[in-house]
Amino acid sequence: MTKKIVKRPYICGPLTELPPEKQGPTKEFYVRVAELCYYVLGVRGFVPHEHYDPVAHANFTPQDVDKAERRQVCKRTSVLIVVPLAPSWGGGIEVEMARQSNVPALVLCEKEKLERRLISRLLRGNPAVVGVISYEGELNMAWQLAHALDQLFPHRAKKTA
């Protein structure tokens, strides 16, 4: 009997080079996005730091992380949710993996960063990107992301009583 793989959202954003004081709040934000995915779709988002945190899981080699995350993005992801909270080296690789695997991507970016042109046109122009959500505040982000997920996956929307 083969185990069925449930595809789920993958939350991607910078972590490794963030200052220590920003790592905790950033991880918490990614977790809230993953939980929102559960509320909307009935499946929690995959948050890489819960599996491959550069500090908590320092024993993984770069090759281990690439292999595992490549498998996750290319074979087990329904939508890539990109959160460009800070400059990142390597943040676009997940978007390109998504493109090669026909996985749609949504970019969540603070309105100010988009207006100041701090989010790369190359990232936003990738064919995998089906939407850019420009938000002001977390509540606004949650509402817009929930709406975008409902639009992408109307058949998977979690039914609530």
Z-matrix of the N, CA and C atoms (Angstrom, degrees):
N
C 1 1.449
C 2 1.527 1 109.21
N 3 1.319 2 116.17 1 128.91
C 4 1.455 3 121.77 2 -178.88
C 5 1.523 4 110.00 3 -91.31
N 6 1.315 5 115.78 4 133.83
C 7 1.462 6 121.23 5 177.51
C 8 1.525 7 108.88 6 -74.59
N 9 1.345 8 115.98 7 128.09
C 10 1.459 9 120.71 8 178.90
C 11 1.524 10 109.96 9 -75.30
N 12 1.312 11 115.83 10 131.82
C 13 1.464 12 121.50 11 177.79
C 14 1.524 13 108.01 12 -90.52
N 15 1.314 14 115.69 13 122.98
C 16 1.460 15 121.22 14 176.75
C 17 1.520 16 107.49 15 -91.80
N 18 1.311 17 115.27 16 118.21
C 19 1.462 18 118.65 17 177.45
C 20 1.517 19 108.66 18 -76.64
N 21 1.326 20 114.43 19 141.90
C 22 1.454 21 118.69 20 -178.45
C 23 1.523 22 110.66 21 -143.79
N 24 1.333 23 116.44 22 162.60
C 25 1.461 24 119.65 23 177.49
C 26 1.528 25 110.88 24 -60.62
N 27 1.307 26 115.40 25 148.04
C 28 1.459 27 123.23 26 178.63
C 29 1.519 28 106.40 27 -119.88
N 30 1.316 29 116.66 28 121.45
C 31 1.460 30 120.97 29 -179.04
C 32 1.517 31 108.74 30 -95.97
N 33 1.313 32 116.87 31 121.45
C 34 1.459 33 121.75 32 -173.95
C 35 1.518 34 110.46 33 -124.64
N 36 1.336 35 115.59 34 133.46
C 37 1.458 36 120.11 35 177.71
C 38 1.506 37 110.21 36 -173.12
N 39 1.315 38 117.04 37 173.03
C 40 1.457 39 120.81 38 -176.78
C 41 1.524 40 112.35 39 -68.92
N 42 1.339 41 114.24 40 149.84
C 43 1.452 42 120.05 41 175.40
C 44 1.525 43 111.08 42 -152.07
N 45 1.324 44 117.10 43 -50.52
C 46 1.460 45 122.10 44 -170.91
C 47 1.521 46 113.77 45 -51.87
N 48 1.322 47 118.61 46 -47.56
C 49 1.464 48 120.62 47 -174.72
C 50 1.522 49 114.40 48 -97.77
N 51 1.336 50 116.61 49 10.84
C 52 1.466 51 117.88 50 176.75
C 53 1.518 52 109.97 51 -70.64
N 54 1.327 53 117.39 52 146.87
C 55 1.469 54 119.63 53 173.96
C 56 1.531 55 109.01 54 -60.05
N 57 1.324 56 118.12 55 147.25
C 58 1.466 57 121.17 56 -177.31
C 59 1.531 58 114.01 57 -51.52
N 60 1.332 59 117.64 58 -37.27
C 61 1.464 60 119.90 59 -177.98
C 62 1.532 61 113.07 60 -70.24
N 63 1.332 62 117.58 61 -16.40
C 64 1.466 63 120.94 62 178.99
C 65 1.528 64 112.39 63 -98.00
N 66 1.330 65 117.59 64 -15.87
C 67 1.460 66 119.38 65 -175.88
C 68 1.526 67 112.70 66 -64.48
N 69 1.324 68 117.81 67 -45.09
C 70 1.462 69 120.75 68 -179.55
C 71 1.518 70 112.68 69 -60.42
N 72 1.343 71 118.24 70 -55.13
C 73 1.462 72 119.38 71 178.97
C 74 1.536 73 113.42 72 -60.37
N 75 1.325 74 116.63 73 -33.78
C 76 1.465 75 120.00 74 179.13
C 77 1.520 76 110.42 75 -67.94
N 78 1.329 77 117.25 76 -45.36
C 79 1.469 78 120.46 77 176.97
C 80 1.527 79 110.72 78 -59.28
N 81 1.327 80 116.60 79 -41.86
C 82 1.468 81 120.67 80 179.27
C 83 1.529 82 111.02 81 -62.99
N 84 1.328 83 117.09 82 -38.02
C 85 1.463 84 120.93 83 177.97
C 86 1.523 85 110.21 84 -63.58
N 87 1.336 86 117.28 85 -46.01
C 88 1.463 87 120.90 86 179.05
C 89 1.532 88 110.59 87 -59.67
N 90 1.322 89 117.24 88 -39.82
C 91 1.461 90 121.19 89 179.26
C 92 1.536 91 110.25 90 -65.37
N 93 1.324 92 117.63 91 -40.43
C 94 1.468 93 120.03 92 177.90
C 95 1.532 94 110.85 93 -63.64
N 96 1.317 95 117.29 94 -37.39
C 97 1.466 96 120.14 95 176.14
C 98 1.532 97 109.42 96 -64.28
N 99 1.321 98 117.52 97 -43.01
C 100 1.473 99 121.50 98 178.43
C 101 1.523 100 111.10 99 -60.73
N 102 1.326 101 116.80 100 -40.83
C 103 1.462 102 121.40 101 179.42
C 104 1.531 103 111.06 102 -68.14
N 105 1.324 104 116.76 103 -37.33
C 106 1.456 105 120.03 104 176.03
C 107 1.534 106 110.16 105 -60.80
N 108 1.317 107 116.41 106 -39.01
C 109 1.469 108 120.53 107 177.41
C 110 1.526 109 110.38 108 -59.28
N 111 1.327 110 116.04 109 -39.77
C 112 1.468 111 119.56 110 178.09
C 113 1.522 112 110.29 111 -63.58
N 114 1.304 113 116.55 112 -44.77
C 115 1.458 114 121.13 113 -179.03
C 116 1.535 115 110.76 114 -60.37
N 117 1.323 116 117.10 115 -41.80
C 118 1.462 117 121.47 116 -176.04
C 119 1.524 118 112.31 117 -82.30
N 120 1.330 119 117.03 118 -44.12
C 121 1.465 120 121.17 119 -171.31
C 122 1.527 121 115.03 120 -106.37
N 123 1.322 122 116.47 121 -14.63
C 124 1.460 123 118.71 122 -177.71
C 125 1.509 124 113.39 123 83.93
N 126 1.325 125 117.11 124 8.23
C 127 1.463 126 122.30 125 176.27
C 128 1.527 127 107.89 126 -139.98
N 129 1.326 128 115.17 127 129.52
C 130 1.467 129 120.13 128 -177.33
C 131 1.524 130 110.32 129 -72.57
N 132 1.315 131 116.12 130 143.66
C 133 1.450 132 121.04 131 176.71
C 134 1.523 133 111.91 132 -68.71
N 135 1.320 134 115.93 133 151.52
C 136 1.468 135 123.30 134 175.85
C 137 1.521 136 107.51 135 -84.39
N 138 1.321 137 116.10 136 125.81
C 139 1.463 138 121.84 137 -179.79
C 140 1.532 139 107.06 138 -114.45
N 141 1.331 140 118.73 139 109.04
C 142 1.459 141 121.45 140 -173.96
C 143 1.522 142 115.77 141 -53.05
N 144 1.331 143 118.58 142 -38.25
C 145 1.465 144 118.53 143 -176.08
C 146 1.527 145 112.32 144 -65.07
N 147 1.322 146 117.59 145 -20.99
C 148 1.463 147 119.69 146 177.35
C 149 1.528 148 111.62 147 -71.71
N 150 1.311 149 116.48 148 -14.70
C 151 1.465 150 121.69 149 -178.16
C 152 1.526 151 113.15 150 -118.19
N 153 1.330 152 116.43 151 -31.38
C 154 1.465 153 120.23 152 -172.88
C 155 1.524 154 112.68 153 -135.17
N 156 1.314 155 117.85 154 33.68
C 157 1.455 156 121.43 155 -179.98
C 158 1.523 157 109.85 156 -53.49
N 159 1.341 158 118.24 157 132.57
C 160 1.468 159 120.63 158 -176.56
C 161 1.534 160 113.90 159 -62.38
N 162 1.327 161 117.83 160 -21.50
C 163 1.463 162 120.51 161 178.44
C 164 1.518 163 110.70 162 -98.58
N 165 1.332 164 116.89 163 -54.49
C 166 1.468 165 121.25 164 -176.59
C 167 1.531 166 112.63 165 -66.25
N 168 1.329 167 116.71 166 -29.10
C 169 1.468 168 121.20 167 -179.05
C 170 1.527 169 110.56 168 -121.50
N 171 1.303 170 115.94 169 46.37
C 172 1.465 171 121.65 170 -175.88
C 173 1.522 172 113.02 171 -65.25
N 174 1.324 173 117.79 172 -15.23
C 175 1.468 174 120.69 173 -178.17
C 176 1.529 175 112.55 174 -74.22
N 177 1.333 176 118.68 175 -16.01
C 178 1.462 177 120.16 176 177.89
C 179 1.520 178 109.66 177 -73.91
N 180 1.318 179 116.10 178 133.81
C 181 1.463 180 120.49 179 176.35
C 182 1.531 181 109.11 180 -77.00
N 183 1.322 182 117.72 181 162.03
C 184 1.463 183 118.99 182 174.88
C 185 1.535 184 111.91 183 -55.96
N 186 1.327 185 117.21 184 -36.49
C 187 1.463 186 120.81 185 179.00
C 188 1.532 187 111.25 186 -67.28
N 189 1.341 188 117.29 187 -38.39
C 190 1.466 189 120.83 188 176.59
C 191 1.522 190 110.58 189 -60.36
N 192 1.323 191 115.23 190 -46.14
C 193 1.467 192 120.19 191 -177.82
C 194 1.522 193 110.11 192 -65.20
N 195 1.322 194 117.53 193 -45.18
C 196 1.464 195 120.41 194 179.26
C 197 1.521 196 110.69 195 -59.33
N 198 1.302 197 117.57 196 -47.59
C 199 1.472 198 121.39 197 -177.94
C 200 1.530 199 110.85 198 -61.31
N 201 1.313 200 116.51 199 -46.91
C 202 1.467 201 120.58 200 -177.76
C 203 1.527 202 111.74 201 -67.39
N 204 1.322 203 116.90 202 -46.53
C 205 1.450 204 119.10 203 -177.36
C 206 1.526 205 111.61 204 -72.15
N 207 1.325 206 117.78 205 -32.68
C 208 1.464 207 120.98 206 175.83
C 209 1.530 208 109.58 207 -62.74
N 210 1.332 209 116.76 208 -43.28
C 211 1.465 210 121.01 209 177.69
C 212 1.536 211 109.95 210 -62.57
N 213 1.330 212 115.84 211 -43.14
C 214 1.461 213 120.13 212 -179.08
C 215 1.529 214 111.26 213 -62.81
N 216 1.329 215 117.16 214 -49.76
C 217 1.465 216 120.31 215 -177.39
C 218 1.528 217 111.23 216 -67.64
N 219 1.320 218 117.05 217 -46.71
C 220 1.465 219 120.52 218 -171.94
C 221 1.526 220 114.54 219 -78.13
N 222 1.322 221 117.62 220 -28.05
C 223 1.465 222 119.49 221 -173.40
C 224 1.522 223 114.54 222 -119.30
N 225 1.328 224 117.81 223 -18.85
C 226 1.469 225 120.05 224 -172.11
C 227 1.526 226 113.63 225 -125.52
N 228 1.325 227 116.86 226 18.11
C 229 1.459 228 120.31 227 -175.43
C 230 1.520 229 111.25 228 -117.71
N 231 1.329 230 115.58 229 133.55
C 232 1.465 231 121.30 230 177.59
C 233 1.525 232 111.22 231 -91.64
N 234 1.338 233 116.01 232 -35.39
C 235 1.463 234 121.88 233 178.32
C 236 1.528 235 107.71 234 -153.85
N 237 1.310 236 115.68 235 138.14
C 238 1.456 237 121.60 236 176.02
C 239 1.519 238 107.69 237 -94.48
N 240 1.324 239 116.68 238 125.01
C 241 1.457 240 121.00 239 177.88
C 242 1.523 241 107.33 240 -108.90
N 243 1.324 242 115.62 241 109.16
C 244 1.454 243 123.01 242 -174.71
C 245 1.533 244 108.81 243 -94.46
N 246 1.331 245 115.88 244 127.68
C 247 1.462 246 120.91 245 -177.47
C 248 1.534 247 108.56 246 -123.00
N 249 1.337 248 117.77 247 86.93
C 250 1.464 249 120.50 248 -177.95
C 251 1.535 250 112.04 249 -80.96
N 252 1.325 251 115.43 250 74.35
C 253 1.461 252 120.79 251 -178.43
C 254 1.529 253 113.04 252 -76.49
N 255 1.330 254 116.72 253 -23.39
C 256 1.467 255 121.26 254 -177.22
C 257 1.524 256 107.78 255 -153.72
N 258 1.324 257 116.73 256 162.04
C 259 1.470 258 118.99 257 175.18
C 260 1.525 259 110.25 258 -56.71
N 261 1.319 260 115.75 259 145.33
C 262 1.463 261 119.53 260 -176.40
C 263 1.520 262 110.38 261 -147.38
N 264 1.305 263 116.97 262 139.43
C 265 1.454 264 122.29 263 170.27
C 266 1.516 265 105.89 264 -96.30
N 267 1.318 266 117.28 265 114.24
C 268 1.457 267 120.40 266 178.28
C 269 1.505 268 113.32 267 107.10
N 270 1.323 269 118.74 268 -8.80
C 271 1.454 270 120.48 269 -176.81
C 272 1.515 271 114.54 270 -64.25
N 273 1.313 272 117.43 271 -25.64
C 274 1.460 273 119.55 272 -179.41
C 275 1.516 274 114.27 273 -82.36
N 276 1.317 275 117.54 274 -10.54
C 277 1.467 276 118.71 275 -176.79
C 278 1.522 277 111.56 276 -64.57
N 279 1.325 278 117.19 277 -35.91
C 280 1.462 279 119.47 278 178.45
C 281 1.526 280 110.81 279 -64.79
N 282 1.330 281 116.63 280 -36.97
C 283 1.463 282 120.52 281 179.16
C 284 1.530 283 109.57 282 -64.17
N 285 1.311 284 116.76 283 -42.28
C 286 1.462 285 119.17 284 179.09
C 287 1.530 286 111.36 285 -68.78
N 288 1.331 287 117.56 286 -37.31
C 289 1.472 288 119.68 287 174.61
C 290 1.524 289 109.78 288 -61.23
N 291 1.325 290 116.50 289 -41.58
C 292 1.460 291 120.67 290 178.72
C 293 1.527 292 110.47 291 -61.48
N 294 1.322 293 116.39 292 -44.87
C 295 1.472 294 120.04 293 179.42
C 296 1.515 295 111.21 294 -58.00
N 297 1.331 296 116.07 295 -46.40
C 298 1.463 297 120.26 296 -178.73
C 299 1.529 298 112.25 297 -64.97
N 300 1.322 299 116.59 298 -21.63
C 301 1.470 300 120.96 299 -177.09
C 302 1.525 301 112.45 300 -108.25
N 303 1.329 302 117.49 301 11.21
C 304 1.459 303 122.35 302 -179.81
C 305 1.526 304 113.01 303 57.31
N 306 1.323 305 116.02 304 39.00
C 307 1.458 306 122.49 305 176.55
C 308 1.528 307 106.82 306 -101.12
N 309 1.332 308 118.05 307 124.04
C 310 1.464 309 119.05 308 178.70
C 311 1.525 310 111.27 309 -69.29
N 312 1.327 311 115.75 310 151.98
C 313 1.464 312 121.24 311 179.28
C 314 1.519 313 109.84 312 -127.34
N 315 1.330 314 114.42 313 141.03
C 316 1.457 315 122.42 314 172.51
C 317 1.515 316 107.67 315 -116.40
N 318 1.315 317 117.12 316 136.37
C 319 1.459 318 121.65 317 177.65
C 320 1.522 319 107.87 318 -105.66
N 321 1.331 320 116.32 319 122.06
C 322 1.469 321 122.52 320 176.17
C 323 1.514 322 107.35 321 -100.89
N 324 1.318 323 117.52 322 113.58
C 325 1.457 324 117.65 323 179.12
C 326 1.516 325 111.40 324 -137.29
N 327 1.303 326 113.98 325 144.60
C 328 1.452 327 120.07 326 177.83
C 329 1.529 328 108.39 327 -62.74
N 330 1.322 329 115.81 328 136.27
C 331 1.458 330 121.65 329 -175.95
C 332 1.525 331 112.08 330 -52.64
N 333 1.316 332 116.27 331 -42.82
C 334 1.469 333 120.41 332 -178.81
C 335 1.531 334 111.34 333 -60.25
N 336 1.325 335 117.91 334 -41.01
C 337 1.469 336 120.61 335 -179.89
C 338 1.511 337 111.06 336 -65.82
N 339 1.315 338 116.32 337 -38.10
C 340 1.454 339 119.72 338 178.68
C 341 1.531 340 109.95 339 -68.36
N 342 1.329 341 116.74 340 -44.62
C 343 1.465 342 120.40 341 179.50
C 344 1.521 343 112.31 342 -63.30
N 345 1.336 344 116.74 343 -35.40
C 346 1.465 345 120.64 344 179.79
C 347 1.529 346 111.88 345 -84.57
N 348 1.301 347 116.03 346 4.74
C 349 1.472 348 123.45 347 178.31
C 350 1.520 349 112.43 348 59.47
N 351 1.325 350 115.87 349 41.77
C 352 1.461 351 120.93 350 179.88
C 353 1.526 352 112.16 351 -92.73
N 354 1.322 353 116.98 352 -6.60
C 355 1.462 354 121.39 353 178.45
C 356 1.527 355 106.91 354 -102.50
N 357 1.298 356 115.94 355 123.39
C 358 1.457 357 123.03 356 -174.05
C 359 1.527 358 113.38 357 -53.58
N 360 1.319 359 115.54 358 134.25
C 361 1.461 360 120.32 359 173.26
C 362 1.515 361 110.54 360 -65.60
N 363 1.317 362 116.56 361 -32.47
C 364 1.459 363 120.06 362 178.32
C 365 1.522 364 110.48 363 -61.85
N 366 1.330 365 116.83 364 -44.69
C 367 1.466 366 120.83 365 176.99
C 368 1.529 367 110.19 366 -62.57
N 369 1.318 368 117.21 367 -51.15
C 370 1.462 369 121.50 368 -177.05
C 371 1.518 370 112.37 369 -65.64
N 372 1.330 371 116.96 370 -26.45
C 373 1.458 372 120.45 371 -178.37
C 374 1.516 373 114.92 372 -88.16
N 375 1.320 374 117.59 373 -4.91
C 376 1.467 375 119.77 374 179.46
C 377 1.526 376 109.43 375 -59.13
N 378 1.343 377 117.82 376 135.75
C 379 1.465 378 120.61 377 -178.61
C 380 1.537 379 114.73 378 -58.37
N 381 1.316 380 118.37 379 -20.64
C 382 1.464 381 119.79 380 177.95
C 383 1.526 382 111.54 381 -71.06
N 384 1.325 383 117.03 382 -25.29
C 385 1.467 384 121.21 383 -175.33
C 386 1.531 385 109.28 384 -73.38
N 387 1.318 386 115.21 385 112.36
C 388 1.464 387 121.56 386 -179.92
C 389 1.527 388 111.70 387 -99.56
N 390 1.336 389 116.46 388 -8.46
C 391 1.446 390 119.18 389 178.59
C 392 1.507 391 112.62 390 -169.10
N 393 1.328 392 115.49 391 146.35
C 394 1.459 393 122.33 392 174.42
C 395 1.525 394 106.21 393 -118.50
N 396 1.310 395 115.76 394 119.00
C 397 1.459 396 121.19 395 179.98
C 398 1.522 397 108.04 396 -100.24
N 399 1.311 398 114.95 397 111.52
C 400 1.458 399 122.27 398 179.41
C 401 1.521 400 106.71 399 -99.16
N 402 1.318 401 116.58 400 114.73
C 403 1.455 402 119.45 401 -172.69
C 404 1.524 403 112.97 402 -123.88
N 405 1.325 404 113.81 403 157.11
C 406 1.465 405 122.68 404 173.52
C 407 1.522 406 106.63 405 -122.47
N 408 1.304 407 116.82 406 101.94
C 409 1.456 408 121.06 407 179.60
C 410 1.519 409 112.18 408 89.34
N 411 1.315 410 113.94 409 155.09
C 412 1.464 411 119.23 410 -174.12
C 413 1.528 412 113.50 411 -68.76
N 414 1.303 413 117.83 412 -35.53
C 415 1.465 414 120.33 413 178.75
C 416 1.525 415 110.61 414 -63.70
N 417 1.332 416 116.20 415 -43.36
C 418 1.453 417 121.00 416 177.34
C 419 1.526 418 110.75 417 -63.10
N 420 1.333 419 116.44 418 -40.81
C 421 1.463 420 120.48 419 177.41
C 422 1.518 421 110.41 420 -61.18
N 423 1.342 422 117.45 421 -45.90
C 424 1.463 423 121.72 422 -177.81
C 425 1.524 424 110.79 423 -61.19
N 426 1.325 425 116.73 424 -44.05
C 427 1.453 426 119.95 425 -180.00
C 428 1.526 427 111.29 426 -62.67
N 429 1.335 428 115.86 427 -46.78
C 430 1.474 429 119.80 428 -178.28
C 431 1.533 430 111.69 429 -66.55
N 432 1.330 431 116.72 430 -40.97
C 433 1.471 432 119.53 431 179.47
C 434 1.522 433 110.15 432 -65.67
N 435 1.329 434 117.62 433 -43.54
C 436 1.469 435 120.43 434 178.37
C 437 1.528 436 110.22 435 -57.77
N 438 1.325 437 116.27 436 -43.87
C 439 1.464 438 120.53 437 179.22
C 440 1.539 439 110.80 438 -62.94
N 441 1.323 440 116.98 439 -45.04
C 442 1.469 441 120.71 440 -179.85
C 443 1.529 442 111.01 441 -62.45
N 444 1.331 443 117.41 442 -41.95
C 445 1.465 444 120.67 443 178.92
C 446 1.527 445 110.96 444 -65.64
N 447 1.336 446 116.99 445 -39.91
C 448 1.471 447 120.55 446 175.71
C 449 1.524 448 110.76 447 -59.76
N 450 1.332 449 116.26 448 -39.25
C 451 1.462 450 120.39 449 -179.95
C 452 1.528 451 111.62 450 -69.40
N 453 1.327 452 116.16 451 -39.85
C 454 1.472 453 120.17 452 -179.80
C 455 1.524 454 112.83 453 -71.42
N 456 1.323 455 115.82 454 -36.91
C 457 1.467 456 121.08 455 -173.97
C 458 1.522 457 112.03 456 -131.39
N 459 1.311 458 118.17 457 63.14
C 460 1.468 459 119.00 458 -176.74
C 461 1.525 460 112.43 459 -62.16
N 462 1.295 461 117.95 460 -28.96
C 463 1.471 462 122.36 461 -178.57
C 464 1.536 463 111.66 462 -76.94
N 465 1.340 464 118.16 463 -16.67
C 466 1.469 465 121.05 464 -177.09
C 467 1.508 466 112.93 465 -103.32
N 468 1.312 467 118.18 466 -1.10
C 469 1.448 468 119.66 467 -177.46
C 470 1.525 469 109.91 468 -57.44
N 471 1.305 470 115.14 469 131.93
C 472 1.462 471 121.79 470 -178.92
C 473 1.527 472 108.63 471 -69.34
N 474 1.296 473 115.36 472 132.17
C 475 1.461 474 120.29 473 179.19
C 476 1.522 475 108.80 474 -87.98
N 477 1.315 476 116.29 475 128.33
C 478 1.464 477 120.44 476 177.89
C 479 1.520 478 108.56 477 -116.58
N 480 1.322 479 115.27 478 149.23
C 481 1.475 480 120.28 479 -178.80
C 482 1.505 481 110.67 480 -83.04
